[in-house]
Amino acid sequence: MSERFRAFSFVDRITEFEAARRAAGSFHVPAGAGRFPPTLVAEAVGQLAAWVAMAHVDFGRRPVAALAGEARFLAAVRPGDTLQLAVDIDSCDAEGVAYRGRASVAGRRVLELERCFGPMLPQVDFDDPAAVRGDFALLRDGGAPSDRFPGVPALAAVPGEGVAGEWAAAALDVPASAPFFGDHFPRRPVFPATLLLDVQTRLALALARGAAGWRAGEEPQLARMRDVKMRAWILPGQRVELRAELAAPAAGAAAVKLSARVAGATVATARAEIAPARTDAAAERA
């Protein structure tokens, strides 16, 4: 199997489908895939919504990531887990798709998405419409091979200036080539927004760990993202300047303002909420 429909595709099977209204599906995270960050769970839900939207316009157009009003990260997903995915479509036409969705593992909710929107662009600019139609038929029939995903690297950002517990900057050099570009997208490689958010999350968590206000035994974790906006494409080989600004932890959580710039222009913004999780050692003492 080529990298197309393998290196960055997170729906194995569509189990329920109501045209332009709703869908359910699943994705098995292979045990050998390495880490599976929470932003990729959001990617899986978004891809299920994309299948509904593309089918509605007979695969002539496809949605791209633009806006997410809120993502709630409720539990970690680990290699070997199987995601149960569901989406409800609020509106869908040739201009865009608005949706909400959720993901669960073994009956436990791990993610909820609200107020998401993706503008629809010509499919032919990104992929072969006939091939995408064939992939959809496969997902609705026997399903795709459940262990085809090889994992994605944890891309490292180069630390920059900052003030401990207040703000931090870093630079991300997007690879000039990577397997996920063969899937996102074959005809127009674009750095996935959810991989950018993963790097930004790690920057925000590192910043939060250095802030005062956490109690002993608490480990900051990503709890929520709001107002995610992708304003421009990020292309292979580009350098992305990242910045995270932290409000002092209060009432058991901290707010982090995230931004990304390429060549001086803002390409993405978001707000993250960092909340404490009990470490194993602390839980044993409790």
C-alpha positions in Angstrom: 0.0 0.0 0.0 1.3 3.5 -0.9 1.5 6.3 1.6 -1.8 7.5 0.2 -4.5 6.4 2.6 -2.0 5.0 5.0 0.3 7.5 6.7 -2.3 10.0 7.9 -5.8 8.4 7.5 -7.6 7.6 10.8 -10.8 5.9 9.9 -10.7 2.2 9.3 -14.4 1.5 8.8 -17.6 3.5 8.5 -20.2 1.5 10.5 -23.2 3.9 10.3 -24.0 6.5 7.6 -26.8 8.9 7.1 -26.2 11.1 4.0 -25.3 14.7 5.0 -26.5 14.1 8.5 -24.3 11.8 10.7 -21.9 8.9 10.7 -20.1 6.5 13.0 -16.9 4.6 12.5 -13.8 3.2 14.1 -10.0 3.4 14.0 -7.6 1.0 15.6 -4.4 2.5 16.8 -1.7 -0.1 16.0 0.2 -1.3 19.0 3.5 -0.5 17.1 2.5 3.1 16.1 4.3 4.8 19.0 2.6 7.7 20.7 -0.9 8.8 19.5 -1.4 12.4 20.8 -4.8 13.8 21.6 -4.8 16.1 18.6 -4.8 13.0 16.3 -7.9 11.8 18.0 -9.5 15.1 17.0 -8.1 14.5 13.5 -9.9 11.1 13.3 -13.2 12.7 14.2 -12.6 15.4 11.6 -11.8 12.9 8.9 -15.0 11.0 9.6 -16.9 14.3 9.1 -14.9 14.9 5.9 -16.1 11.6 4.5 -19.7 12.6 5.1 -19.1 16.0 3.4 -17.2 14.6 0.4 -19.9 11.9 -0.2 -22.6 14.6 -0.2 -20.9 16.5 -3.1 -20.0 13.2 -5.0 -16.3 13.7 -4.1 -15.9 16.8 -6.3 -14.9 18.9 -3.3 -13.3 18.3 0.1 -13.1 20.1 3.4 -9.9 21.5 4.9 -9.3 22.4 8.5 -10.1 25.9 9.4 -12.1 26.4 12.7 -12.8 24.5 15.8 -14.8 26.2 18.5 -13.9 23.7 21.3 -12.2 20.4 21.8 -12.4 18.7 25.2 -9.7 16.0 25.9 -11.2 13.7 28.4 -8.8 10.7 28.5 -5.6 9.5 26.9 -5.5 7.2 23.9 -2.7 4.6 23.7 -1.4 2.4 21.0 -3.5 -0.8 20.8 -6.7 1.1 21.6 -9.7 1.2 19.2 -11.4 4.5 18.7 -15.2 4.5 18.3 -15.9 7.7 16.3 -19.2 9.6 15.7 -20.1 12.9 14.0 -23.3 14.9 13.6 -23.4 17.3 10.6 -25.0 20.6 11.4 -24.8 21.9 7.8 -23.1 20.8 4.6 -23.0 22.1 1.0 -20.4 22.8 -1.7 -19.1 25.8 0.4 -18.4 24.1 3.7 -19.3 21.7 6.4 -20.2 22.4 10.0 -20.1 19.5 12.5 -19.6 18.2 16.0 -18.3 14.9 17.1 -16.9 12.6 19.7 -14.6 9.6 20.2 -14.6 6.8 22.8 -12.5 3.9 23.8 -14.1 0.8 25.3 -17.2 2.9 26.1 -15.3 5.7 27.8 -15.5 9.1 26.1 -12.0 10.4 25.3 -12.8 13.5 23.1 -15.7 15.9 22.3 -15.6 18.4 19.5 -18.0 21.3 19.2 -18.6 24.1 16.6 -16.2 22.9 13.9 -16.1 24.2 10.3 -14.2 23.3 7.2 -14.4 25.2 3.9 -14.9 23.0 0.9 -12.3 23.3 -1.9 -11.9 21.4 -5.3 -11.0 17.8 -4.7 -8.9 17.6 -7.8 -6.4 20.1 -6.3 -5.6 17.7 -3.5 -6.3 14.2 -4.6 -7.7 12.0 -7.3 -11.5 12.1 -6.9 -11.9 8.6 -8.3 -9.4 7.2 -5.8 -11.1 9.0 -2.9 -14.5 7.6 -4.0 -12.9 4.1 -4.0 -11.5 4.6 -0.5 -15.0 5.6 0.7 -16.5 2.4 -0.8 -13.8 0.4 1.0 -14.5 2.0 4.3 -18.3 1.3 4.0 -17.8 -2.3 2.8 -15.1 -4.5 4.4 -13.0 -1.7 5.9 -9.4 -0.8 5.4 -6.5 -2.8 6.9 -6.6 -1.9 10.6 -2.8 -1.9 11.1 -1.8 0.2 8.1 -0.8 3.3 10.1 2.9 3.3 10.9 2.8 6.2 13.3 4.1 9.8 13.0 7.2 11.3 14.5 7.1 13.6 17.6 8.4 16.6 15.7 10.8 18.7 17.9 10.8 22.4 18.1 13.9 24.4 18.8 13.5 26.3 22.1 13.8 30.1 21.8 13.4 33.0 24.2 11.0 33.1 27.1 10.3 33.8 30.7 9.8 30.8 32.9 6.1 30.4 33.9 5.1 33.4 31.7 5.8 32.8 28.0 7.9 30.7 25.7 8.9 30.8 22.0 10.2 28.0 19.8 10.8 27.3 16.1 9.5 24.3 14.2 11.2 23.3 11.0 8.6 21.4 9.0 10.2 18.4 7.2 10.7 19.0 3.4 9.4 15.4 3.0 7.6 12.9 5.2 5.3 10.0 4.7 2.3 11.9 6.0 2.6 14.3 3.1 1.7 11.4 0.8 -1.6 11.2 2.5 -2.2 14.9 3.4 -2.5 15.5 0.5 -1.1 13.6 -2.5 -1.4 16.4 -5.0 -0.8 19.3 -2.6 1.3 18.4 0.4 0.2 20.5 3.4 1.5 20.2 7.0 -1.4 18.9 9.1 -3.0 21.3 11.5 -3.2 18.6 14.1 0.5 18.0 14.0 1.1 21.7 14.5 -1.3 21.6 17.5 0.6 18.6 18.9 3.9 20.6 18.9 2.2 23.6 20.3 0.6 21.5 23.1 4.0 20.2 24.1 5.4 23.8 24.2 2.4 24.8 26.4 2.8 21.9 28.8 6.5 22.6 29.2 5.7 26.2 30.0 3.0 25.2 32.4 5.3 22.9 34.3 7.5 25.8 35.1 4.7 27.9 36.6 3.8 28.3 40.2 0.4 27.3 41.5 0.5 23.5 41.0 0.2 21.3 44.0 2.6 18.5 44.8 1.9 15.4 42.7 0.1 17.2 40.0 1.2 16.9 36.4 -0.2 19.5 33.9 -2.1 18.0 30.9 -4.1 19.3 28.0 -7.8 19.5 29.0 -9.3 21.7 26.4 -8.7 23.8 23.3 -10.8 26.7 22.1 -11.0 29.0 19.2 -8.6 27.0 17.0 -8.1 29.0 13.7 -6.0 27.9 10.8 -5.4 31.0 8.7 -3.0 29.8 6.0 -1.3 26.7 4.6 1.9 25.5 6.2 4.1 23.9 3.5 6.9 21.4 3.5 10.2 22.9 4.5 8.9 26.0 6.1 10.0 27.3 9.5 7.2 28.1 11.9 7.7 30.5 14.8 5.7 29.4 17.8 4.7 31.3 20.9 2.8 30.3 24.1 1.7 32.8 26.7 0.5 31.5 30.1 -1.9 32.9 32.6 -1.0 32.0 36.2 -2.8 28.7 37.2 -6.0 29.5 39.1 -8.8 27.2 40.3 -6.9 24.2 39.2 -6.3 25.2 35.6 -4.2 27.6 33.4 -5.0 29.2 30.1 -2.4 29.4 27.4 -2.6 31.6 24.3 -1.0 29.9 21.3 0.1 31.4 18.0 2.2 30.3 15.0 3.8 32.5 12.3 5.5 31.9 9.0 7.7 34.6 7.5 6.2 37.1 9.9 2.5 36.3 9.1 0.2 34.6 11.6 -0.9 31.2 10.2 -2.7 29.7 13.3 -4.0 30.7 16.7 -5.7 28.8 19.5 -6.3 28.8 23.3 -5.4 25.8 25.4 -6.5 25.0 28.9 -4.0 23.1 31.0 -5.3 21.2 34.0 -3.5 19.0 36.6 -3.6 15.2 36.5 -2.5 13.1 39.5 0.8 11.3 39.0 0.9 7.6 39.7 3.0 8.2 42.8 0.6 10.7 44.1 -2.4 8.4 43.4 -0.7 5.6 45.3 -0.2 7.8 48.4 -3.9 9.1 48.3 
